[in-house]
Amino acid sequence: MFLNLSMDEEKMEITERILRLPEVMNMTGLPRSTIYRYIKAGTFPKYIKLGVRTIGWPETEVRKWVMEQIRAE
């Protein structure tokens, strides 16, 4: 899923990919319960609501979190 944001002033288009939970789990190597525990603790990127029962995470935020975890080791 892609979220397209247009910036009219500079005629630039920024494309941000929105990841669903299975992709986030695959990218981080974490199980669902750990992801939600980290969200509750404020140590994982907050999800965005895509619909009534649908959420996702901006790919750049998840990648940034993964890199922070690698650097912290």
Order of alpha helices (4+ residues) and beta strands (2+ residues): beta-beta-alpha-alpha-beta-beta-alpha
